[in-house]
Amino acid sequence: MAYELVEVRTEGGKVGIVTLNRPKQLNALNNQLMDELGAALRAFDADEAIGCMIVTGSEKAFAAGADIGAMATYTFADVYKGDYITRNWETIRSVRKPVIAAVSGFCLGGGCELAMMCDFIIAADNAKFGQPEIKLGIIPGAGGTQRLPRSVGKSKAMDMALTGRMIDATEAESCGLASRVVPLDKLMEETLGAALMICDYSQIAVMAAKESVNRSFETGLADGVMFERRMFHALFATTDQKEGMDAFVNKRKAQFKHQ
């Protein structure tokens, strides 16, 4: 499809990069942008050559939130019947390959929720995270009250959701929201390096690892460990498992075929 509000490119023939592109609105997320983001991620997910994806914005803003201007006049019937936000925001959850959020600048409200839907966040040192919806007389509506406590714990999530305050990149890393913090001018270099590293591993094993970690948030410990064990067993049926272990034993670099 033709994209107007996102820019799409590949790097090294292995990494799919989607850049949010509404600079005048600080990448505020509307239905069209989220439709395009979902379509781009699904296309990369279906491309056998792509092993990992990156979602990013501008230096000033990953995404400053959902498009409040578009929502301001909505009624309950509008948002309930139209499933505003949830209709097309959850597409990213169906993507099976890893998705990394490369975050710089403002990452607020819906932007923070979008970043949390990715598999992990690499933050520039100028990143600012927050769920300021309480200031508008509403609450987060795309998983902010659910994913945030799973990342940072109840106390920090309550603090952010009830006061609407922003946290900087250092605090985001220390509480577990961001996986690492890097200098702004190194953000894409570091994120791309992580993505290319993932691409060099067995695509089947990577997808299984992602699925297993995600399962930990959906089930109890005993069931989660059983799921992990079955995935671990299943990987012994792959060519990549044989290649990976043979390469280790013979002290050579593995050449995975994603089979």
Disulfide bonds with the S-S distance in Angstrom:
none
